[in-house]
Amino acid sequence: VQTQKISELNKVLRDQKKSKDTLILSEKEQKAQIELDKKSKEGLVTQIKRKEQQYRNEIKIKQREEAVLSAKIDKIIKDAIAKSNATKGTTKNTGFALTPEAKALAASFEKNKGSLPWPVDNGLVVRRYGTQAHPTLRGITITSTGLHIATNPNANAKSVFNGTVLAIQVLSGGKKAVLVQHGNYITTYNNLENLYVEIGDKVVTGQVLGKIFTNKVTGKTILIFALHKETQRQNPSSWILKR
């Protein structure tokens, strides 16, 4: 009987040891899994931070490109104003020296403020005019000289009013911008890949100016639409129809 009790006690002790060993092993496995999860999360965070930094750098590059184009457009408009004044025999460069027809066109353009058609058939504003916080990246402020309008691939940019093609700018990667003059107002259609107009062409409301560039990497088709009165930038949202 005593031998049987000792045997049972030994069995209990063996079972307890086995259970303890199993528990220790389980704890080790859990710790190992936690460590793996931690390293995986750290790797993921590092990857996200790296991509975020890359995205921040891309934004800075695009902002510089937009600022450079904006400066070029400002110069084109200033030169056009100077040329129009020189034609009239004056050196005053406060604004365009307009013909009666151009004055009438400008007045008509002005009367249509808030009801001009959109420069695309279908579109959504993905970046407003002016300085604003980036929608997803904290601490990043972006400045837009016009409306960034996302549209369908192969979409065309259309003139929002009657006018004359004042200038064409060729940008990085062969992309282009078209400036259309409406009296003393200028509309700009930026990020085009193919053009259907030339400098000096008369255009009418809704006329196709060019095909909008589609980014092969992102698949996005975005038109940057800007508007000036003389050399003063305007908020295009105040001029086109509300959607």
C-alpha positions in Angstrom: 0.0 0.0 0.0 2.8 2.4 0.9 4.6 1.5 -2.3 1.4 2.3 -4.2 1.0 5.7 -2.5 4.6 6.5 -3.3 4.0 5.5 -6.9 0.9 7.7 -7.1 2.7 10.6 -5.5 5.5 10.3 -8.0 3.0 10.2 -10.9 1.4 13.4 -9.5 4.8 15.1 -9.3 5.7 13.9 -12.8 2.4 15.3 -14.1 3.0 18.6 -12.3 6.5 18.9 -13.7 5.2 18.1 -17.2 2.4 20.7 -16.8 5.0 23.2 -15.5 7.4 22.4 -18.4 4.5 22.8 -20.8 3.6 26.2 -19.2 7.2 27.4 -19.4 7.3 26.3 -23.1 4.0 28.1 -23.8 5.3 31.2 -22.1 8.5 31.0 -24.2 6.5 30.6 -27.4 4.3 33.5 -26.4 7.3 35.7 -25.7 8.9 34.7 -29.0 5.6 35.5 -30.8 5.3 38.8 -29.1 8.9 39.6 -30.1 8.2 38.6 -33.7 5.0 40.8 -33.7 7.0 43.7 -32.2 9.7 43.4 -34.9 7.0 43.1 -37.6 5.3 46.2 -36.3 8.6 48.1 -36.1 9.4 47.1 -39.6 6.0 48.2 -40.8 6.3 51.5 -39.0 9.7 52.0 -40.6 8.3 51.2 -44.0 5.4 53.6 -43.5 7.7 56.4 -42.3 10.0 55.8 -45.3 7.1 55.9 -47.7 5.7 59.0 -45.9 9.1 60.8 -46.3 9.2 59.8 -50.0 5.7 61.2 -50.4 6.7 64.4 -48.6 9.6 64.8 -50.9 7.4 64.3 -53.9 5.0 66.9 -52.6 7.8 69.4 -52.2 9.0 68.7 -55.8 5.5 69.2 -57.2 5.1 72.4 -55.1 8.3 73.8 -56.6 7.2 72.9 -60.1 3.9 74.6 -59.6 5.7 77.7 -58.1 8.0 77.8 -61.1 5.2 77.6 -63.6 3.2 80.2 -61.7 6.2 82.6 -61.9 6.5 82.0 -65.7 2.7 82.7 -66.1 3.0 85.9 -64.1 5.9 87.0 -66.4 3.9 86.1 -69.6 0.9 88.2 -68.3 3.2 91.1 -67.4 4.9 91.0 -70.8 1.5 90.8 -72.5 0.3 93.9 -70.6 3.5 95.8 -71.5 3.1 94.9 -75.1 -0.5 96.0 -75.2 0.4 99.3 -73.7 3.3 99.8 -76.0 1.0 99.2 -79.0 -1.2 102.1 -77.6 1.9 104.3 -77.3 2.0 104.4 -73.5 4.4 103.0 -70.9 1.7 102.5 -68.2 1.7 98.9 -67.2 -1.1 99.0 -64.7 -3.3 96.8 -66.9 -4.1 95.7 -70.4 -4.7 98.5 -72.9 -7.9 96.9 -74.3 -9.7 97.5 -77.6 -13.4 98.2 -77.4 -14.1 94.6 -78.4 -11.7 93.3 -75.7 -13.4 95.5 -73.1 -16.8 94.1 -74.1 -15.4 90.6 -73.8 -13.9 91.3 -70.3 -17.3 92.8 -69.2 -19.1 89.7 -70.5 -16.6 87.4 -68.7 -17.1 89.4 -65.5 -20.9 89.2 -65.7 -20.6 85.4 -65.9 -18.8 85.2 -62.6 -20.2 82.2 -60.7 -21.7 80.6 -63.8 -18.8 79.8 -66.0 -18.8 76.2 -67.2 -16.2 73.7 -65.8 -13.1 73.2 -67.8 -13.8 69.4 -67.9 -17.0 67.5 -68.6 -16.7 65.4 -65.4 -14.5 66.4 -62.5 -14.0 66.6 -58.8 -11.9 69.2 -57.0 -9.2 67.4 -55.1 -7.2 70.4 -54.1 -8.6 73.9 -53.4 -7.1 77.2 -54.4 -4.7 78.9 -51.9 -2.7 77.8 -48.9 -4.1 74.8 -46.9 -3.1 71.9 -44.7 -2.4 68.6 -46.5 -5.4 66.3 -46.2 -3.5 63.3 -44.9 0.1 64.4 -43.8 0.4 66.3 -40.6 2.6 69.4 -40.5 2.6 69.8 -44.3 1.1 73.0 -45.7 0.5 73.2 -49.5 -0.1 76.1 -51.7 -2.2 75.8 -54.9 -2.2 78.5 -57.5 -5.4 77.0 -59.0 -8.0 74.3 -58.7 -6.7 70.7 -59.0 -9.5 68.9 -60.7 -9.5 65.1 -61.0 -11.2 63.7 -64.0 -11.5 60.6 -66.2 -8.5 59.2 -68.2 -8.4 60.6 -71.8 -10.5 63.6 -70.7 -10.0 67.0 -72.5 -9.6 70.5 -71.1 -12.1 73.0 -72.5 -12.1 76.7 -72.6 -14.5 78.2 -70.0 -15.2 81.3 -72.2 -14.6 82.9 -75.6 -11.1 84.2 -75.9 -7.7 84.0 -77.6 -4.8 81.7 -76.9 -2.2 84.0 -75.4 0.6 81.5 -74.7 1.6 77.9 -74.4 4.1 76.7 -71.8 6.0 73.4 -72.1 6.7 71.9 -68.7 8.8 69.0 -67.3 8.1 65.7 -68.9 6.6 67.3 -72.0 3.5 68.4 -70.2 2.0 71.7 -71.3 -0.1 74.7 -70.1 -2.4 76.8 -72.3 -3.2 80.4 -71.4 -6.4 81.9 -72.8 -7.1 85.6 -72.7 -10.6 87.0 -72.2 -10.0 90.8 -72.3 -8.1 91.5 -69.1 -8.8 88.0 -67.7 -6.6 85.0 -68.2 -7.5 81.4 -67.7 -4.8 78.7 -67.5 -5.2 75.0 -68.2 -2.2 73.1 -66.9 -1.1 69.5 -67.1 -2.0 68.8 -70.7 -0.2 66.2 -72.9 -1.7 66.9 -76.4 -2.8 70.3 -77.6 -5.4 71.1 -80.2 -4.8 74.9 -80.4 -1.9 77.3 -81.2 -0.9 80.7 -80.0 -3.2 83.3 -81.5 -6.2 81.0 -82.1 -9.6 82.3 -81.3 -11.5 79.9 -79.1 -15.1 79.7 -77.9 -16.8 78.5 -74.7 -16.5 74.7 -74.5 -13.9 74.4 -77.2 -11.4 71.6 -76.6 -7.9 72.9 -75.9 -6.0 69.7 -75.2 -6.0 66.2 -73.7 -5.2 66.1 -70.0 -2.1 64.1 -68.9 -2.7 60.8 -67.0 0.0 59.8 -64.6 1.1 56.2 -65.6 2.1 55.3 -62.0 -0.9 56.7 -60.0 -3.4 56.5 -62.8 -4.6 59.9 -61.9 -5.8 62.5 -64.5 -5.7 65.9 -63.0 -6.1 69.4 -64.6 -4.8 72.4 -62.8 -7.1 75.3 -63.6 -6.0 78.9 -62.7 -7.5 82.3 -63.3 -6.0 85.8 -63.3 -7.4 89.3 -63.6 -4.4 91.3 -65.0 -1.6 89.9 -62.7 -3.9 89.3 -59.8 -4.7 85.6 -59.1 -8.3 84.8 -58.5 -10.0 81.9 -56.8 -11.5 79.8 -59.7 -14.1 78.3 -57.4 -15.8 81.8 -57.3 -16.1 81.9 -61.1 -17.3 78.4 -62.1 -20.7 76.8 -61.5 -21.2 75.1 -58.2 -21.6 71.4 -58.4 
